[in-house]
Amino acid sequence: MTRQIIAKIDQQGSVVAGKGLHSDYKSNIYVVEFDTGIFKSTPVIIATTDTSSLGGTYTCSASVHDAGYAGCKISVQNLNGQDVKAAINLFVSEAV
């Protein structure tokens, strides 16, 4: 059995697709909290950026920080290392 969350977070930090989590954007960091009890240990977390809403072609990277069973923090930077806002595609999985 596998527990998973597949979600999309908009560039303002709101969850626009998926369930089992809450998100907020604070000080250039997306703070993601999973609903209580979904994961028993630190799950695999994959975050990618979706820059289509920015109105151009941009290359950004998403980095996951402080991952744990209760949530994580995600930062997004452009190629120059500057923090930017972008929508995030999120996949979280724990094999049980």
HELIX and SHEET records of a PDB file:
HELIX    1   1 SER A   52  LEU A   54  5                                   3    
SHEET    1   A 4 VAL A  15  ALA A  17  0                                        
SHEET    2   A 4 THR A   2  ILE A   9 -1                                        
SHEET    3   A 4 ALA A  87  ALA A  95 -1                                        
SHEET    4   A 4 VAL A  44  ASP A  50 -1                                        
SHEET    1   B 4 LEU A  21  LYS A  26  0                                        
SHEET    2   B 4 ILE A  29  PHE A  34 -1                                        
SHEET    3   B 4 GLY A  71  ASN A  78 -1                                        
SHEET    4   B 4 CYS A  60  GLY A  68 -1                                        
END                                                                             
